[in-house]
């Protein structure tokens, strides 16, 4: 629509950032921390076995041997490579130890020996490090231990057995529920803390990114680069810190068509443009000039763009219109997966849109100021500053020619008919000279009544032919009752010649032509090397 039209760009990238919180994985016999976890429990277990040697000593040698054997078996089970074992098998360890405790009690002469309290070891261990159902299995095993030790060899009355079963079953259930509940609350607390930490880190990341975007956008006066930069920053805003970048694109909207100008995405779309009506949310932003966001209704999208978004699995989008000089120029379309974008994210996308508007406005203003600084206000041609810069840089660096034109009789016109007539004569001269200019060569007004031409890939013959055609064009352009006349000097140079020296040779030739009566072409002397 204006200075921004005509730029098109495609970028593909991948970004990285934090993974989601991992699922909790219970590995009670993981080797990395097993020694620390097992220390206190192993000490109590060995102390219970050692207590059998104290008076009155073990009552049954067989039960003692079985207790020690089951304790050793428990230790062997703990040392297995549990990463290769089925997950449910971990319950065998506390159940085996419960069996060892049962034989320990029997070896000591029954539950009244005081050793039965050791049965709490597998209960507490399971509650701390195993799953809930494993704790339930261990509670059942403890109840079984109490039944067996009550019947053998003492044969307790049924009422006593029932009381013991109820007592130990209740104690086991209470301990298991309390510890598992505490574990759950701690896990929830730590998870929430990690979530808040991640949210804070993400907010900080986006804030820093927004500051960087503002700095980078403000430092550029190139409209194309501004749009590309903003697209990249928007993509980074909605990307996870460890993962692929999401889609952010700038689409120019005009004539009912959305055309990709710049994009920063995981996979390039199959088209460069599509009917605006195929994307209702994008169309809404373009028509209203307001930011909108929400879920992407694949069914509502057209056949050109819908399948692409569906293939990539995008579920939500933010659409930020960009106004340039009060007119909608385009829309940033930011697509992402997962949940609805947060209000903070939408506001940050909106802020980037405003920054882009300001940057584009500054770029247009800077371009106009630059053009004004390099353009002659009266004729619209390049001015002396622009022409000198062109001579200094001289792109191409091939053979070239210089033409210097001085308008004859301008002072007399100004004196006799006024400066407005003189200005009209200058404008007519500029128009006549420009009408015969070859494409690519540069015509400039470098003084009050003086013009100059830099001819690229030219020689003296071509420059002379152009100068003669200029004189003919001036003769055919009478204005304010006067036919413009000019004195012209030409000179040519090779690629290695100094442009300023060739200009001076053409300027000197122009003055010779003027001294010889004007309205003619003077040829500059060759530059000595």
N, C-alpha and C positions, 0 to 999 in steps of 0.2 A: 504493500500500500504506500510505502514511502521509502526512506533510507534503509529500512530493515528488510525489504523484500529481496528475494532471490538467494538467501543463504539456506543451504541444506546440508545436514551433517548426520553421520551415524557413528555411534560409539558403542562398543560392547565391553563389559567389564565384569569382574568378580570381586566382591568385597568379603571381609572376614569380621567376626565378633563373638560375644559370650555364649556358650551353649546353655540350654535350659538346665534347671536343677535336675540332677540325676535321680532316678528312682532309688529308694532305699533297698539295699540288698543285704539280707541277713546271712552272714557267714561266721557262725560262732567259733569255728575252728580254723579261721584264716591264720596263717603262720606269722604274718607280719606283727600282730599284736597279741598272739596267743599266750606267750609267756607272762605278760603283764596281767592279762585277764585271769589266767589259771592259777597264779601263784598262791593267793589266799585260800582258794578252794582246795588245792592240792595239799597244802599244809594241814588243813583241818581233816581231810580224808586220811592222811597218813597218821596224824595224831590219834584219830579214832581207832585205827587198826592197832597202833602201838599200845593203846589203853587196855587191850586184851591181856597184855602181859602183867598188868597190875593185879594185886589181890582183889577178888578171889581167883582171878585167872579164868581162862576159857573153860567152858563146861563141855564143849564138843570139839574134838580135834577135826572131824570131818567138816563141820560148819566153818571152822576157822580157815581150813584149807580152801574151801569153796569161796569164802569171803575174800581172801587174798587173791585167789584166781580171778574172780570177777573184777576186783580192783585193777589187777594187771591187765585184764582184757579191756577195761575202760580206757586205761592209758594207751594201749595199742590202737584202739579205735580212734582216739584223739589224733594219733600221729599219721593216720591215713591221708592220702592225697584227695582231699574232699572236693577239689575242683573237678575231679573226674567221677564223683559219686552222685547219685540222685539226691535231690534236695531234701526229700522226706527222710532219708536215712540218718540225718543228724540226730533225730529223736532217740536213736538206739543208744547213744552214749549216756544221757542221763538215766534212761531206763535200766541200762546195764549196771550203772552205779547204784541205782535204787535196789537192784538185786543184791549187790555187794553189801549194802547197808542191812538188808533183810538177813543175810547170812551172818553178818556181824552181830546183830541183835540176838539171833538164835545161838551163836557161839558163846555169847555172854550170859546166856541163861534165860533170856526173855526180855520183854519190853520194860520191865521194872529195873533193868540194870543201868538205865540212864543213857545208854548209847543210841536209843531210838531217835533222839533229837537230831542226830547226824543226817536223818532223812531230809532235813531242810536244805541240805547242800544242793542236791539236784533240782529242788524246787526253785531256790533263789537263782541258781545258774540259768535255768530254763526261762524264768521270768525276765532275766536281764538280757539274754542273748538270743533266744529262740522266738518262734512265732507262737501266736495264741493257742493254736490247736495242739502244738507240742507241749505247752504248759498244761493243757487239759489232759493229755496222755500221761504226763508225769504225775499230776494229782491223782489220776486213777491208779497209777502204779503205787503211789504212796498209800492209798487206801488199801490196795491189795497187800502191801507189806504189813500194814497194821492188822489186817485180818489173819494173815498167815502166822505172824509172830504172837498173836493173841491165842491162837488155837494150838500152836506147837511150841513147846511141849506142855504148856501150862493148862490149856483148855479152859480159858476164861469163860465165865457165864455169858449168855447171850446179851444181857443188858450192858455189861461192861464193854463187850465187843462193839455193840451199836454206838455207845457213847464215844469210844475211841475213833470209830469210823467217821461219825458226825464231826467230832472235834478236828481230826486231821484233814477231813475233806473240806471243812469250813475254813481252817487255817490256810490250806493250799489254795482254795478259791480266792480268799481275800488277798493273800500275797500276790498271786498271779494277776488278779484284776488291778490291784493297786500299782504294781510295777509296770504292767503293760500300759495302764492309763497314763502313768507318769512318762513313760517312753513316748507315747503318742503326743502328749502335750509338749514335751521337749522338742520332738521332731517338728511339730507344728510351729512352735516358737522359732526354732532355727530356720525353718523354711520361710517363715514370714520375714525374719530378719534378712535372710538372703534375698528374698524378693524385693524388700525395701531398699537393700543395698544396690541390687541390680537396677532398680527403677531410678535410684538417685544417680548411679553411674551413667545410666542411659540419658537421663535428663542433662547431666553435666556434659556428656559427649555431644548431645545435640546443641547445647548452648555454645560450646566451643566451636562446633561446626558452623553455627549461625554467625558467630563473630568472624570466623574465617571467610564465610561466604560474603558477608558485608564488606570486609576489607578487600577481597579479591574482585568483587563486582564494582566497587567504587574506584578501583585503580585502573579499570579498562574503559577505553572510549570506542572499542570495536563492538558493534551491535551483535555480530555473529559470535564472537568470543563470549560476550556477556550471556547470551542464551545458552550456549554450550556449558559454560561454567555453572549457571544456575541449575541446569538439568542434572549435572553431576552431583551438586550438593544436595538436591532434593532426593536423588537416588540414595545417597549416603544417609540421609535423615531416616528413611524408612527401612534401611537395611539392618539386619542383625550384625553385631560386631564380629561374629564368626559365622559366616554363611554367605550365600550368593546375594549379589545386589538385586534389589527390586527394580521395577521399571519406573523410570521417570522420563517423560518426553514433552517436548514443546511442539504444539501443532498450531500452525497459522490457520485461521478460519476466515474464509472469504468466499462469497458466491455459493454458500451451501456445501463447501468442501473443507475437510480437515486435512491439512498436508503436514507431514513430519518435517520439521526444520532441524531439530536436534533431539537426540535421545541417548539415554544412558541405561542400558538394560541387559538382562540375561540372554535374551535371544531376539534377534532382529525380526520385526514383523514382516509378513510376506508382501507388503505393499508400501508405497510411499505416500499414498493419500487414499481417502475413502469418503463417501458421502457423510456429511455431518449428522444427518438424520439416523445413521446406523448406531450412533452412540448417544442415547438420550441424556445421560448425565453431562457429557461433554457439551452437547448442544445447549442444555440448560445454562451451563456456566457461560457459554459464548453469547447467549441471547440476553441473559439478565445481568451479566457482569458481576455476579456474586459467586463466592466460593461455595461449593457444595461437596458433600462426601457421603459415603454409604456403601452398601453392598452392591456388587456388580451382578446385575440380572442378565445372565448369559442369554436367556430366552428372548430378552428385549433387544439384544444387539443384532446388527445386520450380518449378512453372510460374509462380508469382507473382513471385518475385524473380530467378530465373535469367536470363530474357531481358534484363532491364535491365542486370545486371552483364556479361553477354556483349556487349551492344551497346556499352558503354563500354570494353570491352577490359581490364577488371581481371583480373590474373592471380594476385595474391597478396594475403593479408590478415593482419591482426593483430587478435585478439579479446581484449579486456581486460574481465573482469567487475568490477562495482562493488558492494561490500557496504555496506549501511547498517544499522547496529546489528546486525551479524552475519548479515543476510539479503541474498541477491542481489537488488538492485533493478533492475539493467539491465546491459547490455554495450556497451562501445565497439567498434564495427566499423570498422576502418580498412582501406580497399581501395586498392591501388596497381597500377601496371603495371611490367613489367620483371622483374628478378631477385628472388630470395628476399631479404626484408628482413634487414639485418644484425643481429647480436646486440645491437649498441649501440642501434639503432633500436628493437628490441623492448623493451629495458630502459628506454628513455626513454618509450615508450608506457605501459609498466607503471608507471613513476614518476608519469606524469600520472594514471593510474588511482588510485594511492594518494593523490595530492594531492586528487583529486576526492572520494575517500572521506572524507578529513579535513575538507575544506571543507564537504561535505554534513552531516557529523556536527556541525561547529561551527554550521552554519546551523540545524539542528534544535534544538541546545542553546540557541542564542541566541533562537530563536523561543519555546522553552518558558520561558526566563528572562523574556523580554519579556511573555509571557502571564501569568506569575506576578506580575510587577511591575504589571500592569494589571488583575489579576483579584482579586476578593475571595475569600479562601481558604474561608470558611465557606459562602457561598451560590453561588459560581461566577459571580456577576454581575460586570460591570465595577466597578472600585473608584473611589475619589474621584479618583485621579491620571488614570485613563483618562477619566473624565467631564469633568474640567476641561480636558484636552487636546482633547476633542471639542467642548466649548463654545468654546474658543479658535479652533479651525479651522472649525467648523461647515460641513461640505461642503454644496453646493447653494445656500446663501445665499438661500433663499426665505423665505416666511412660516413661523413656527414657534411652538411653545408649550412651556412648561416646567411640569412637575408635581413637587411636592415632597411626599413622604409621610413622616409620623412615626408610628412604631408606639406606640400608647398602652399604658401599663401594663407595659413591659418590665422596669423596675426592680423592681416588685412581684413579678413572676414570678421574677426572679433571687434576690430576697431570700427568697421563700417556698418555692420549689421547686428552687432551685439554678441554676447557670449552664448546666448541660447542658440543662435544660428551656428556659432562655432561648434557647440556641442553636437548639434544635429549633423554637422558635416563630419565630425569625428565618428559618430555612430554609423553614418552611411559608409564611411571609409572602412570601418571594421567589418560591416556586413559584406561589402564588395570583396574585401580581401579574403574573408572566411569562405566565400562562395566558391573559390577556386583552390582551396587548400586540400592537398591529398590527405587521405585518412592516416592518422598516426602522427603527422607532423604537428608542431605546436606554434600557434600564433599568439603573440602577446602585445599589449600596449605597455611600452617601457618608459614613456615620457609624455609630455604634453601633446606633441604632434608626431611622436615617433613610435613606430611599431617594429617588431622583430619576429623572425621565423627560425625555428630550429628544425632542419630537415634530416631525418634519420635515413641511413642507408641511401645516401644521395651523393651526387658529384656536381661539378661546376656546370655541366651541360643541363642537367635536370633543374638545378637552381635557377639558371638563366631562363629556361623555358617557363618556370613558375613565375618569375619576376615579370616577364613580358605579359603573361596572362593576367597578372595583377593590374598592370597598367591598363590593359584593355577593359577589365572589369570596372576600374575607377572611371574610365571615360563614359561608360554606360550607366553611371549612377549619379546623374545631376541632382542637386538638392539646394534648396533656398536660392535658386537662380545661379548656382555655381556648380561647375563640374570639378570634382576632386582631382588634384594632380599630385604626383609624388616623385621624389627622387629615391632610387633604390640602389643599394650596394650589395654585392654578393661575394662570398668566398667559400672555399671548400677545404676540408681537412681529412687526413687519414685517421685511422682508429687511435693511433698513439699521439696525435696532435692535441695540444692544449685548446680546449673549447674557447676560452677567453681570448686567446691570441687570434683565433679565426674570426671571432666576433669583432675584434678591433680592426682586422683587415677588411671586413665587410662594412664596418662603420666608416672607415677612411674612404672606401670606394663610394659610399653613399654621398659623402661630402664632395668628392670630386665630381660626381654626377650633378650635384646641386650647383657647383661652381660653373659647370659647363652649360647651364641653362635649365636644368631640372627636367622632369618628366622623361627620365631615361634611366638606363641600368648601367651601373659602374661595376667593373670586375676587380676584386681585390688581388693584390700581389701575392704570389705563393709565399708561404711561411718558410723561412730558411731553417734547416735542421742542422 
